[in-house]
Amino acid sequence: MDENFRQFLIDGERAGMQYALTAPRNVPFGLAGNLTGKRPGSSLEFIDHREYQPGDDLRRIDWGGFARSDKLTVKLYRDEVNPHLDLVIDGSRSMALENCPKAQATLGLAAVFATAAANAGYSHSTWMAGDGYRRVGNGADRPSIWQGIDFEYRGDPSTSFAKLPPSWRPYGMRVLLSDLLWPSDPTAALSRFAERAAAVILVQVLSEVDVNPIERGNIRLVDSETGDVQEIFLDAVAEKRYRAAFAHHQENWNLAAKRAGIVMATVIAEHILSDWRLETLVAAEVLNTA
């Protein structure tokens, strides 16, 4: 892990102490599932199975399923689903372009969410979407000691999912931090992300230049994922086309998120790093002041 990133984890952890994670209101039953209880209980409403974990109540083991599959699973009941957050960081190279603060802001926001989850009584696991989904070192602990974070993947979280899917906890909350500047179909990508989740939060982290390209004239573009080089001339006409394409891209993601019952919020990296004020996420009702 680039130790230059460490300070942004520390800053985000400090900022996150002011907030608590909250489940989005009015999440419809659908791809994102239904909201579940947040404390242990004795409800008789069966909802699913999950793999046995050391310390689980042996009375909840599905012995019939064990006889059929030779795998230990436990039965989950609605009020017995403990609050848990699976936090996913997009490890694509587009997140860490030269002179672009998206990676720094993304790490800071990841630290905010992990800390806010702890403040709300949630456990959490942190994942990198890179060459497959992998757990971040110390990712269940405080963000300032996380290890193994990089932004070197030549792809996006959708292709990462196809290489090695994650083992997210069923009926927990999930947060994805990404610029979403990938060509994959958002509907298909979000369907996989939201499967068997209680609630999903999609935070798009953009830079100022993503939203407002200001450089005109001859520009040399290098694709961060493939290394392909293209020379273009950016004038008013080309800028207009870019803005139209960008608006269409945003509309597709917002529509796909809405259909899947996912809360989507867009933040600007430079704004986050300047003052760590998170009004956008508070307004989206995914964070509240602790």
Secondary structure, DSSP 8 states (H G I E B T S, - for coil): --GGGHHHHHHHHHHHTTEEE---TT--SSTT-----SS------EEEEEE--TT--GGGB-HHHHHHHS--EEEEEGGG---EEEEEEE-BGGGG-TT--HHHHHHHHHHHHHHHHHHTT-EEEEEEESSSEEE-BTTTS-GGG-B-----BSS-HHHHHHHS-----TT-EEEEEE-----S-HHHHHHHHHTT-SEEEEEEEE-HHHHS----EEEEEE-TTT--EEEEEE-HHHHHHHHHHHHHHHHHHHHHHHHTT-EEEEEEHHHHHHH---HHHHHTTSEEE-
